[in-house]
Amino acid sequence: MKELVEVIAKALVENPDEVVVTEKTDGRHVTVELKVASSDMGKVIGRQGRIARAIRTVVKAASTKDDIYVDVDIVE
């Protein structure tokens, strides 16, 4: 899931070299943390959180194949 979030985020931002994605696994629960440059934060979140919600939806759909629960956190 880390790679999927990284590809999506790098396509959205102006500074793709500053995208950092970390993944923490706890059993069947995976937390993916996405960090981007502060100037790109609005592009990743989108108006009223639409882009962030779309990223979470895509990751959730991809995670059902592996029968795991994935939570995507966007951090500063």
PyMOL Python script that loads the backbone (N, CA, C, O; Angstrom):
from pymol import cmd

cmd.read_pdbstr("""\
ATOM      1  N   MET A   1       0.806  -1.186   0.000  1.00  0.00           N
ATOM      2  CA  MET A   1       0.000   0.000   0.000  1.00  0.00           C
ATOM      3  C   MET A   1       0.857   1.262   0.000  1.00  0.00           C
ATOM      4  O   MET A   1       0.446   2.305  -0.507  1.00  0.00           O
ATOM      5  N   LYS A   2       2.036   1.155   0.567  1.00  0.00           N
ATOM      6  CA  LYS A   2       2.950   2.298   0.625  1.00  0.00           C
ATOM      7  C   LYS A   2       3.268   2.810  -0.772  1.00  0.00           C
ATOM      8  O   LYS A   2       3.277   4.018  -1.005  1.00  0.00           O
ATOM      9  N   GLU A   3       3.527   1.906  -1.692  1.00  0.00           N
ATOM     10  CA  GLU A   3       3.882   2.291  -3.043  1.00  0.00           C
ATOM     11  C   GLU A   3       2.718   2.972  -3.753  1.00  0.00           C
ATOM     12  O   GLU A   3       2.915   3.928  -4.504  1.00  0.00           O
ATOM     13  N   LEU A   4       1.506   2.478  -3.515  1.00  0.00           N
ATOM     14  CA  LEU A   4       0.320   3.061  -4.135  1.00  0.00           C
ATOM     15  C   LEU A   4       0.118   4.499  -3.686  1.00  0.00           C
ATOM     16  O   LEU A   4      -0.131   5.375  -4.514  1.00  0.00           O
ATOM     17  N   VAL A   5       0.221   4.755  -2.389  1.00  0.00           N
ATOM     18  CA  VAL A   5       0.062   6.107  -1.862  1.00  0.00           C
ATOM     19  C   VAL A   5       1.161   7.014  -2.393  1.00  0.00           C
ATOM     20  O   VAL A   5       0.909   8.176  -2.711  1.00  0.00           O
ATOM     21  N   GLU A   6       2.376   6.491  -2.490  1.00  0.00           N
ATOM     22  CA  GLU A   6       3.498   7.283  -2.978  1.00  0.00           C
ATOM     23  C   GLU A   6       3.304   7.696  -4.435  1.00  0.00           C
ATOM     24  O   GLU A   6       3.573   8.843  -4.791  1.00  0.00           O
ATOM     25  N   VAL A   7       2.849   6.797  -5.263  1.00  0.00           N
ATOM     26  CA  VAL A   7       2.630   7.095  -6.684  1.00  0.00           C
ATOM     27  C   VAL A   7       1.532   8.150  -6.841  1.00  0.00           C
ATOM     28  O   VAL A   7       1.675   9.088  -7.625  1.00  0.00           O
ATOM     29  N   ILE A   8       0.442   7.993  -6.096  1.00  0.00           N
ATOM     30  CA  ILE A   8      -0.659   8.953  -6.182  1.00  0.00           C
ATOM     31  C   ILE A   8      -0.202  10.334  -5.722  1.00  0.00           C
ATOM     32  O   ILE A   8      -0.478  11.333  -6.385  1.00  0.00           O
ATOM     33  N   ALA A   9       0.495  10.394  -4.592  1.00  0.00           N
ATOM     34  CA  ALA A   9       0.922  11.675  -4.031  1.00  0.00           C
ATOM     35  C   ALA A   9       1.919  12.383  -4.943  1.00  0.00           C
ATOM     36  O   ALA A   9       1.827  13.595  -5.141  1.00  0.00           O
ATOM     37  N   LYS A  10       2.862  11.639  -5.493  1.00  0.00           N
ATOM     38  CA  LYS A  10       3.860  12.257  -6.371  1.00  0.00           C
ATOM     39  C   LYS A  10       3.233  12.807  -7.643  1.00  0.00           C
ATOM     40  O   LYS A  10       3.755  13.756  -8.228  1.00  0.00           O
ATOM     41  N   ALA A  11       2.125  12.227  -8.078  1.00  0.00           N
ATOM     42  CA  ALA A  11       1.438  12.730  -9.265  1.00  0.00           C
ATOM     43  C   ALA A  11       0.686  14.026  -8.973  1.00  0.00           C
ATOM     44  O   ALA A  11       0.418  14.802  -9.890  1.00  0.00           O
ATOM     45  N   LEU A  12       0.345  14.266  -7.719  1.00  0.00           N
ATOM     46  CA  LEU A  12      -0.453  15.435  -7.360  1.00  0.00           C
ATOM     47  C   LEU A  12       0.371  16.675  -7.032  1.00  0.00           C
ATOM     48  O   LEU A  12      -0.079  17.793  -7.283  1.00  0.00           O
ATOM     49  N   VAL A  13       1.561  16.502  -6.481  1.00  0.00           N
ATOM     50  CA  VAL A  13       2.313  17.628  -5.919  1.00  0.00           C
ATOM     51  C   VAL A  13       3.282  18.242  -6.925  1.00  0.00           C
ATOM     52  O   VAL A  13       3.587  17.655  -7.963  1.00  0.00           O
ATOM     53  N   GLU A  14       3.758  19.446  -6.586  1.00  0.00           N
ATOM     54  CA  GLU A  14       4.753  20.113  -7.422  1.00  0.00           C
ATOM     55  C   GLU A  14       6.176  19.720  -7.036  1.00  0.00           C
ATOM     56  O   GLU A  14       7.096  19.846  -7.844  1.00  0.00           O
ATOM     57  N   ASN A  15       6.360  19.242  -5.796  1.00  0.00           N
ATOM     58  CA  ASN A  15       7.680  18.824  -5.312  1.00  0.00           C
ATOM     59  C   ASN A  15       7.654  17.328  -4.982  1.00  0.00           C
ATOM     60  O   ASN A  15       7.596  16.957  -3.810  1.00  0.00           O
ATOM     61  N   PRO A  16       7.698  16.471  -6.000  1.00  0.00           N
ATOM     62  CA  PRO A  16       7.593  15.031  -5.733  1.00  0.00           C
ATOM     63  C   PRO A  16       8.770  14.454  -4.949  1.00  0.00           C
ATOM     64  O   PRO A  16       8.653  13.386  -4.347  1.00  0.00           O
ATOM     65  N   ASP A  17       9.910  15.160  -4.953  1.00  0.00           N
ATOM     66  CA  ASP A  17      11.061  14.649  -4.213  1.00  0.00           C
ATOM     67  C   ASP A  17      10.888  14.832  -2.701  1.00  0.00           C
ATOM     68  O   ASP A  17      11.640  14.240  -1.927  1.00  0.00           O
ATOM     69  N   GLU A  18       9.923  15.634  -2.269  1.00  0.00           N
ATOM     70  CA  GLU A  18       9.688  15.846  -0.844  1.00  0.00           C
ATOM     71  C   GLU A  18       8.576  14.965  -0.281  1.00  0.00           C
ATOM     72  O   GLU A  18       8.194  15.119   0.880  1.00  0.00           O
ATOM     73  N   VAL A  19       8.057  14.053  -1.082  1.00  0.00           N
ATOM     74  CA  VAL A  19       7.017  13.135  -0.625  1.00  0.00           C
ATOM     75  C   VAL A  19       7.673  12.001   0.160  1.00  0.00           C
ATOM     76  O   VAL A  19       8.572  11.324  -0.338  1.00  0.00           O
ATOM     77  N   VAL A  20       7.208  11.805   1.393  1.00  0.00           N
ATOM     78  CA  VAL A  20       7.725  10.734   2.238  1.00  0.00           C
ATOM     79  C   VAL A  20       6.541   9.897   2.713  1.00  0.00           C
ATOM     80  O   VAL A  20       5.592  10.424   3.292  1.00  0.00           O
ATOM     81  N   VAL A  21       6.604   8.602   2.468  1.00  0.00           N
ATOM     82  CA  VAL A  21       5.534   7.701   2.879  1.00  0.00           C
ATOM     83  C   VAL A  21       6.128   6.631   3.788  1.00  0.00           C
ATOM     84  O   VAL A  21       7.088   5.953   3.419  1.00  0.00           O
ATOM     85  N   THR A  22       5.544   6.484   4.988  1.00  0.00           N
ATOM     86  CA  THR A  22       5.979   5.442   5.904  1.00  0.00           C
ATOM     87  C   THR A  22       4.801   4.528   6.184  1.00  0.00           C
ATOM     88  O   THR A  22       3.641   4.934   6.114  1.00  0.00           O
ATOM     89  N   GLU A  23       5.127   3.282   6.504  1.00  0.00           N
ATOM     90  CA  GLU A  23       4.093   2.275   6.727  1.00  0.00           C
ATOM     91  C   GLU A  23       4.366   1.552   8.034  1.00  0.00           C
ATOM     92  O   GLU A  23       5.481   1.089   8.276  1.00  0.00           O
ATOM     93  N   LYS A  24       3.343   1.454   8.879  1.00  0.00           N
ATOM     94  CA  LYS A  24       3.446   0.741  10.151  1.00  0.00           C
ATOM     95  C   LYS A  24       2.409  -0.370  10.149  1.00  0.00           C
ATOM     96  O   LYS A  24       1.233  -0.128   9.875  1.00  0.00           O
ATOM     97  N   THR A  25       2.843  -1.588  10.453  1.00  0.00           N
ATOM     98  CA  THR A  25       1.953  -2.736  10.427  1.00  0.00           C
ATOM     99  C   THR A  25       1.744  -3.270  11.836  1.00  0.00           C
ATOM    100  O   THR A  25       2.691  -3.436  12.605  1.00  0.00           O
ATOM    101  N   ASP A  26       0.478  -3.534  12.155  1.00  0.00           N
ATOM    102  CA  ASP A  26       0.126  -4.123  13.441  1.00  0.00           C
ATOM    103  C   ASP A  26      -0.913  -5.202  13.174  1.00  0.00           C
ATOM    104  O   ASP A  26      -2.115  -4.941  13.226  1.00  0.00           O
ATOM    105  N   GLY A  27      -0.452  -6.403  12.891  1.00  0.00           N
ATOM    106  CA  GLY A  27      -1.371  -7.490  12.545  1.00  0.00           C
ATOM    107  C   GLY A  27      -1.984  -7.243  11.186  1.00  0.00           C
ATOM    108  O   GLY A  27      -1.275  -7.125  10.187  1.00  0.00           O
ATOM    109  N   ARG A  28      -3.308  -7.166  11.147  1.00  0.00           N
ATOM    110  CA  ARG A  28      -4.011  -6.912   9.886  1.00  0.00           C
ATOM    111  C   ARG A  28      -4.317  -5.431   9.697  1.00  0.00           C
ATOM    112  O   ARG A  28      -4.991  -5.053   8.739  1.00  0.00           O
ATOM    113  N   HIS A  29      -3.832  -4.603  10.592  1.00  0.00           N
ATOM    114  CA  HIS A  29      -4.062  -3.165  10.512  1.00  0.00           C
ATOM    115  C   HIS A  29      -2.767  -2.479  10.068  1.00  0.00           C
ATOM    116  O   HIS A  29      -1.720  -2.661  10.689  1.00  0.00           O
ATOM    117  N   VAL A  30      -2.843  -1.702   9.008  1.00  0.00           N
ATOM    118  CA  VAL A  30      -1.688  -1.001   8.464  1.00  0.00           C
ATOM    119  C   VAL A  30      -1.983   0.495   8.483  1.00  0.00           C
ATOM    120  O   VAL A  30      -3.047   0.933   8.043  1.00  0.00           O
ATOM    121  N   THR A  31      -1.029   1.277   8.998  1.00  0.00           N
ATOM    122  CA  THR A  31      -1.148   2.727   8.987  1.00  0.00           C
ATOM    123  C   THR A  31      -0.112   3.281   8.027  1.00  0.00           C
ATOM    124  O   THR A  31       1.084   3.024   8.171  1.00  0.00           O
ATOM    125  N   VAL A  32      -0.574   4.035   7.054  1.00  0.00           N
ATOM    126  CA  VAL A  32       0.309   4.663   6.077  1.00  0.00           C
ATOM    127  C   VAL A  32       0.307   6.157   6.361  1.00  0.00           C
ATOM    128  O   VAL A  32      -0.747   6.792   6.357  1.00  0.00           O
ATOM    129  N   GLU A  33       1.497   6.724   6.612  1.00  0.00           N
ATOM    130  CA  GLU A  33       1.629   8.153   6.868  1.00  0.00           C
ATOM    131  C   GLU A  33       2.228   8.825   5.638  1.00  0.00           C
ATOM    132  O   GLU A  33       3.247   8.391   5.103  1.00  0.00           O
ATOM    133  N   LEU A  34       1.573   9.886   5.209  1.00  0.00           N
ATOM    134  CA  LEU A  34       2.003  10.628   4.034  1.00  0.00           C
ATOM    135  C   LEU A  34       2.452  12.014   4.466  1.00  0.00           C
ATOM    136  O   LEU A  34       1.695  12.754   5.093  1.00  0.00           O
ATOM    137  N   LYS A  35       3.693  12.362   4.126  1.00  0.00           N
ATOM    138  CA  LYS A  35       4.227  13.697   4.412  1.00  0.00           C
ATOM    139  C   LYS A  35       4.601  14.352   3.092  1.00  0.00           C
ATOM    140  O   LYS A  35       5.278  13.756   2.254  1.00  0.00           O
ATOM    141  N   VAL A  36       4.147  15.595   2.921  1.00  0.00           N
ATOM    142  CA  VAL A  36       4.486  16.365   1.725  1.00  0.00           C
ATOM    143  C   VAL A  36       4.967  17.741   2.162  1.00  0.00           C
ATOM    144  O   VAL A  36       4.850  18.106   3.332  1.00  0.00           O
ATOM    145  N   ALA A  37       5.504  18.495   1.226  1.00  0.00           N
ATOM    146  CA  ALA A  37       5.928  19.863   1.529  1.00  0.00           C
ATOM    147  C   ALA A  37       4.712  20.683   1.928  1.00  0.00           C
ATOM    148  O   ALA A  37       3.601  20.425   1.464  1.00  0.00           O
ATOM    149  N   SER A  38       4.927  21.674   2.793  1.00  0.00           N
ATOM    150  CA  SER A  38       3.801  22.474   3.271  1.00  0.00           C
ATOM    151  C   SER A  38       3.097  23.213   2.131  1.00  0.00           C
ATOM    152  O   SER A  38       1.893  23.462   2.205  1.00  0.00           O
ATOM    153  N   SER A  39       3.829  23.560   1.096  1.00  0.00           N
ATOM    154  CA  SER A  39       3.209  24.235  -0.046  1.00  0.00           C
ATOM    155  C   SER A  39       2.320  23.303  -0.865  1.00  0.00           C
ATOM    156  O   SER A  39       1.450  23.770  -1.600  1.00  0.00           O
ATOM    157  N   ASP A  40       2.529  21.992  -0.746  1.00  0.00           N
ATOM    158  CA  ASP A  40       1.735  21.009  -1.489  1.00  0.00           C
ATOM    159  C   ASP A  40       0.611  20.405  -0.659  1.00  0.00           C
ATOM    160  O   ASP A  40      -0.139  19.570  -1.164  1.00  0.00           O
ATOM    161  N   MET A  41       0.476  20.801   0.590  1.00  0.00           N
ATOM    162  CA  MET A  41      -0.520  20.206   1.467  1.00  0.00           C
ATOM    163  C   MET A  41      -1.937  20.397   0.920  1.00  0.00           C
ATOM    164  O   MET A  41      -2.754  19.478   0.987  1.00  0.00           O
ATOM    165  N   GLY A  42      -2.226  21.561   0.390  1.00  0.00           N
ATOM    166  CA  GLY A  42      -3.555  21.826  -0.160  1.00  0.00           C
ATOM    167  C   GLY A  42      -3.882  20.962  -1.362  1.00  0.00           C
ATOM    168  O   GLY A  42      -5.037  20.592  -1.568  1.00  0.00           O
ATOM    169  N   LYS A  43      -2.886  20.644  -2.145  1.00  0.00           N
ATOM    170  CA  LYS A  43      -3.109  19.799  -3.319  1.00  0.00           C
ATOM    171  C   LYS A  43      -3.416  18.365  -2.933  1.00  0.00           C
ATOM    172  O   LYS A  43      -4.169  17.684  -3.630  1.00  0.00           O
ATOM    173  N   VAL A  44      -2.851  17.900  -1.843  1.00  0.00           N
ATOM    174  CA  VAL A  44      -3.076  16.528  -1.401  1.00  0.00           C
ATOM    175  C   VAL A  44      -4.414  16.404  -0.667  1.00  0.00           C
ATOM    176  O   VAL A  44      -5.083  15.375  -0.759  1.00  0.00           O
ATOM    177  N   ILE A  45      -4.794  17.444   0.053  1.00  0.00           N
ATOM    178  CA  ILE A  45      -6.050  17.403   0.791  1.00  0.00           C
ATOM    179  C   ILE A  45      -7.232  17.754  -0.115  1.00  0.00           C
ATOM    180  O   ILE A  45      -8.269  17.094  -0.065  1.00  0.00           O
ATOM    181  N   GLY A  46      -7.082  18.772  -0.926  1.00  0.00           N
ATOM    182  CA  GLY A  46      -8.153  19.164  -1.831  1.00  0.00           C
ATOM    183  C   GLY A  46      -9.235  19.975  -1.139  1.00  0.00           C
ATOM    184  O   GLY A  46      -9.224  20.131   0.083  1.00  0.00           O
ATOM    185  N   ARG A  47     -10.158  20.483  -1.916  1.00  0.00           N
ATOM    186  CA  ARG A  47     -11.260  21.265  -1.357  1.00  0.00           C
ATOM    187  C   ARG A  47     -12.168  20.365  -0.540  1.00  0.00           C
ATOM    188  O   ARG A  47     -12.640  19.329  -1.010  1.00  0.00           O
ATOM    189  N   GLN A  48     -12.399  20.781   0.682  1.00  0.00           N
ATOM    190  CA  GLN A  48     -13.233  20.051   1.637  1.00  0.00           C
ATOM    191  C   GLN A  48     -12.777  18.603   1.809  1.00  0.00           C
ATOM    192  O   GLN A  48     -13.578  17.732   2.151  1.00  0.00           O
ATOM    193  N   GLY A  49     -11.490  18.349   1.570  1.00  0.00           N
ATOM    194  CA  GLY A  49     -10.925  17.022   1.787  1.00  0.00           C
ATOM    195  C   GLY A  49     -11.253  16.002   0.716  1.00  0.00           C
ATOM    196  O   GLY A  49     -11.131  14.800   0.950  1.00  0.00           O
ATOM    197  N   ARG A  50     -11.663  16.456  -0.445  1.00  0.00           N
ATOM    198  CA  ARG A  50     -12.082  15.517  -1.494  1.00  0.00           C
ATOM    199  C   ARG A  50     -10.942  14.653  -2.012  1.00  0.00           C
ATOM    200  O   ARG A  50     -11.127  13.454  -2.220  1.00  0.00           O
ATOM    201  N   ILE A  51      -9.776  15.233  -2.221  1.00  0.00           N
ATOM    202  CA  ILE A  51      -8.642  14.464  -2.741  1.00  0.00           C
ATOM    203  C   ILE A  51      -8.181  13.452  -1.698  1.00  0.00           C
ATOM    204  O   ILE A  51      -7.909  12.297  -2.026  1.00  0.00           O
ATOM    205  N   ALA A  52      -8.093  13.887  -0.437  1.00  0.00           N
ATOM    206  CA  ALA A  52      -7.685  12.978   0.641  1.00  0.00           C
ATOM    207  C   ALA A  52      -8.671  11.820   0.752  1.00  0.00           C
ATOM    208  O   ALA A  52      -8.260  10.673   0.931  1.00  0.00           O
ATOM    209  N   ARG A  53      -9.960  12.105   0.648  1.00  0.00           N
ATOM    210  CA  ARG A  53     -10.982  11.064   0.723  1.00  0.00           C
ATOM    211  C   ARG A  53     -10.851  10.101  -0.447  1.00  0.00           C
ATOM    212  O   ARG A  53     -11.030   8.894  -0.286  1.00  0.00           O
ATOM    213  N   ALA A  54     -10.539  10.635  -1.625  1.00  0.00           N
ATOM    214  CA  ALA A  54     -10.366   9.789  -2.803  1.00  0.00           C
ATOM    215  C   ALA A  54      -9.149   8.875  -2.657  1.00  0.00           C
ATOM    216  O   ALA A  54      -9.202   7.704  -3.033  1.00  0.00           O
ATOM    217  N   ILE A  55      -8.056   9.409  -2.113  1.00  0.00           N
ATOM    218  CA  ILE A  55      -6.859   8.586  -1.872  1.00  0.00           C
ATOM    219  C   ILE A  55      -7.198   7.452  -0.921  1.00  0.00           C
ATOM    220  O   ILE A  55      -6.830   6.302  -1.162  1.00  0.00           O
ATOM    221  N   ARG A  56      -7.902   7.774   0.166  1.00  0.00           N
ATOM    222  CA  ARG A  56      -8.281   6.746   1.145  1.00  0.00           C
ATOM    223  C   ARG A  56      -9.203   5.693   0.529  1.00  0.00           C
ATOM    224  O   ARG A  56      -9.092   4.509   0.850  1.00  0.00           O
ATOM    225  N   THR A  57     -10.106   6.115  -0.347  1.00  0.00           N
ATOM    226  CA  THR A  57     -11.018   5.177  -0.997  1.00  0.00           C
ATOM    227  C   THR A  57     -10.274   4.220  -1.915  1.00  0.00           C
ATOM    228  O   THR A  57     -10.554   3.021  -1.920  1.00  0.00           O
ATOM    229  N   VAL A  58      -9.333   4.737  -2.690  1.00  0.00           N
ATOM    230  CA  VAL A  58      -8.550   3.884  -3.597  1.00  0.00           C
ATOM    231  C   VAL A  58      -7.716   2.878  -2.807  1.00  0.00           C
ATOM    232  O   VAL A  58      -7.643   1.704  -3.170  1.00  0.00           O
ATOM    233  N   VAL A  59      -7.091   3.342  -1.727  1.00  0.00           N
ATOM    234  CA  VAL A  59      -6.266   2.449  -0.915  1.00  0.00           C
ATOM    235  C   VAL A  59      -7.126   1.392  -0.237  1.00  0.00           C
ATOM    236  O   VAL A  59      -6.731   0.229  -0.147  1.00  0.00           O
ATOM    237  N   LYS A  60      -8.297   1.792   0.239  1.00  0.00           N
ATOM    238  CA  LYS A  60      -9.198   0.833   0.878  1.00  0.00           C
ATOM    239  C   LYS A  60      -9.642  -0.239  -0.112  1.00  0.00           C
ATOM    240  O   LYS A  60      -9.703  -1.419   0.233  1.00  0.00           O
ATOM    241  N   ALA A  61      -9.952   0.170  -1.339  1.00  0.00           N
ATOM    242  CA  ALA A  61     -10.347  -0.795  -2.362  1.00  0.00           C
ATOM    243  C   ALA A  61      -9.213  -1.754  -2.689  1.00  0.00           C
ATOM    244  O   ALA A  61      -9.446  -2.946  -2.890  1.00  0.00           O
ATOM    245  N   ALA A  62      -7.993  -1.244  -2.744  1.00  0.00           N
ATOM    246  CA  ALA A  62      -6.840  -2.108  -3.046  1.00  0.00           C
ATOM    247  C   ALA A  62      -6.533  -3.040  -1.876  1.00  0.00           C
ATOM    248  O   ALA A  62      -6.028  -4.143  -2.084  1.00  0.00           O
ATOM    249  N   SER A  63      -6.828  -2.614  -0.656  1.00  0.00           N
ATOM    250  CA  SER A  63      -6.488  -3.430   0.510  1.00  0.00           C
ATOM    251  C   SER A  63      -7.463  -4.579   0.722  1.00  0.00           C
ATOM    252  O   SER A  63      -7.123  -5.540   1.413  1.00  0.00           O
ATOM    253  N   THR A  64      -8.658  -4.514   0.154  1.00  0.00           N
ATOM    254  CA  THR A  64      -9.617  -5.604   0.339  1.00  0.00           C
ATOM    255  C   THR A  64      -9.117  -6.895  -0.297  1.00  0.00           C
ATOM    256  O   THR A  64      -9.474  -7.987   0.144  1.00  0.00           O
ATOM    257  N   LYS A  65      -8.304  -6.773  -1.319  1.00  0.00           N
ATOM    258  CA  LYS A  65      -7.730  -7.954  -1.965  1.00  0.00           C
ATOM    259  C   LYS A  65      -6.821  -8.708  -1.005  1.00  0.00           C
ATOM    260  O   LYS A  65      -6.793  -9.939  -1.010  1.00  0.00           O
ATOM    261  N   ASP A  66      -6.074  -7.970  -0.175  1.00  0.00           N
ATOM    262  CA  ASP A  66      -5.146  -8.582   0.768  1.00  0.00           C
ATOM    263  C   ASP A  66      -5.785  -8.866   2.119  1.00  0.00           C
ATOM    264  O   ASP A  66      -5.117  -9.378   3.018  1.00  0.00           O
ATOM    265  N   ASP A  67      -7.072  -8.542   2.282  1.00  0.00           N
ATOM    266  CA  ASP A  67      -7.826  -8.758   3.517  1.00  0.00           C
ATOM    267  C   ASP A  67      -7.154  -8.081   4.710  1.00  0.00           C
ATOM    268  O   ASP A  67      -6.965  -8.691   5.762  1.00  0.00           O
ATOM    269  N   ILE A  68      -6.795  -6.796   4.524  1.00  0.00           N
ATOM    270  CA  ILE A  68      -6.219  -6.005   5.602  1.00  0.00           C
ATOM    271  C   ILE A  68      -6.967  -4.670   5.686  1.00  0.00           C
ATOM    272  O   ILE A  68      -7.651  -4.276   4.741  1.00  0.00           O
ATOM    273  N   TYR A  69      -6.833  -3.984   6.815  1.00  0.00           N
ATOM    274  CA  TYR A  69      -7.413  -2.671   6.997  1.00  0.00           C
ATOM    275  C   TYR A  69      -6.304  -1.640   6.930  1.00  0.00           C
ATOM    276  O   TYR A  69      -5.335  -1.721   7.685  1.00  0.00           O
ATOM    277  N   VAL A  70      -6.434  -0.663   6.030  1.00  0.00           N
ATOM    278  CA  VAL A  70      -5.402   0.346   5.844  1.00  0.00           C
ATOM    279  C   VAL A  70      -5.969   1.710   6.203  1.00  0.00           C
ATOM    280  O   VAL A  70      -7.051   2.081   5.749  1.00  0.00           O
ATOM    281  N   ASP A  71      -5.229   2.457   7.023  1.00  0.00           N
ATOM    282  CA  ASP A  71      -5.592   3.812   7.406  1.00  0.00           C
ATOM    283  C   ASP A  71      -4.529   4.743   6.837  1.00  0.00           C
ATOM    284  O   ASP A  71      -3.338   4.531   7.067  1.00  0.00           O
ATOM    285  N   VAL A  72      -4.943   5.776   6.094  1.00  0.00           N
ATOM    286  CA  VAL A  72      -4.007   6.728   5.490  1.00  0.00           C
ATOM    287  C   VAL A  72      -4.073   8.026   6.290  1.00  0.00           C
ATOM    288  O   VAL A  72      -5.131   8.648   6.387  1.00  0.00           O
ATOM    289  N   ASP A  73      -2.938   8.432   6.865  1.00  0.00           N
ATOM    290  CA  ASP A  73      -2.839   9.674   7.623  1.00  0.00           C
ATOM    291  C   ASP A  73      -1.966  10.652   6.857  1.00  0.00           C
ATOM    292  O   ASP A  73      -0.865  10.313   6.423  1.00  0.00           O
ATOM    293  N   ILE A  74      -2.464  11.858   6.697  1.00  0.00           N
ATOM    294  CA  ILE A  74      -1.686  12.928   6.062  1.00  0.00           C
ATOM    295  C   ILE A  74      -1.159  13.818   7.181  1.00  0.00           C
ATOM    296  O   ILE A  74      -1.939  14.457   7.886  1.00  0.00           O
ATOM    297  N   VAL A  75       0.149  13.864   7.346  1.00  0.00           N
ATOM    298  CA  VAL A  75       0.767  14.611   8.448  1.00  0.00           C
ATOM    299  C   VAL A  75       1.639  15.731   7.901  1.00  0.00           C
ATOM    300  O   VAL A  75       2.106  15.690   6.762  1.00  0.00           O
ATOM    301  N   GLU A  76       1.843  16.739   8.755  1.00  0.00           N
ATOM    302  CA  GLU A  76       2.682  17.864   8.352  1.00  0.00           C
ATOM    303  C   GLU A  76       4.126  17.622   8.684  1.00  0.00           C
ATOM    304  O   GLU A  76       4.973  18.472   8.411  1.00  0.00           O
TER     305      GLU A  76
END
""", "prot")
cmd.dss("prot")
cmd.show_as("cartoon", "prot")
cmd.util.cbc("prot")
cmd.orient("prot")
